[in-house]
Amino acid sequence: MELPIRTRTELETMREAGRVVAAALAAAAAAAVPGAKLAHLDDIARTVLHEAGASSPFLGYQPSWAPSPFNGVLCLSPNEMVVHGRPSGRRVKEGDLLSIDAGAAVDGWHGDAAVTVHVGDPRPADAALRATAEEALAAGIAAAVLGATLADVGAAIDAVVRRDGYAHLLDHGGHGIGRSMHESPFVFNEPTPDGARHRLAAGNTIAIEPMVLRGDGRYRYKRDGWAVYAADGDRAVHVEHTVAVTDDGPLILTAA
Ligand code: MG
């Protein structure tokens, strides 16, 4: 099955959106100091998007499974949360591990990326988990080359995560991206038969996002119906980039 092929102009616009995403993430990450409110980080990112003339695909987003429209421009998922945490009055503390996920749209084209940051000094076990997740993301990106399949991308991510004895968040992964933030196909974090059916060509754009857990990958939803947390309550790391497949190799559209 073929993924959509973006023109050079479309990729340039997605790169613009990606730069806004990177700026929003950097601003929020810099403000993630002990005592900072999650809602304050979201306000900072809103300002970045607003000043860039970009819109937020997160704000008001309500997929079929969600009980309410999303309330921010960032997903902020501390500690036990893996993804989809809502901005709130919760304050981050020294030693917290915070996933920050941002999206932006420019002229109808989208970027989506996430970082996980330590609040204050990292716990060694958290630093190790983060290093693995970042290496897995880099491996997945490096595998997104002409002629490879999405199963190759998944296998590259999976090899790093398994090597270090961690698990993937079950039932979650990356996705196609372009005119919408979430497009088919799924970009699984391990090799699958579905992934093997999608061969990559120049101009394809995908969001690659390892979600790495110390436990077995099982999860539950918070009472708000949005935030996904590890069933065993242990910590997780989530990192993401939007990537274009090009004749010259993978291009990270959400790089700073
Ligand atoms: Mg995504």
Boltz pocket constraint, residues with backbone or C-beta under 6 A from the ligand:
constraints:
  - pocket:
      binder: B
      contacts: [[A, 112], [A, 113], [A, 173], [A, 174], [A, 175], [A, 181], [A, 207], [A, 209], [A, 240]]
      max_distance: 6.0
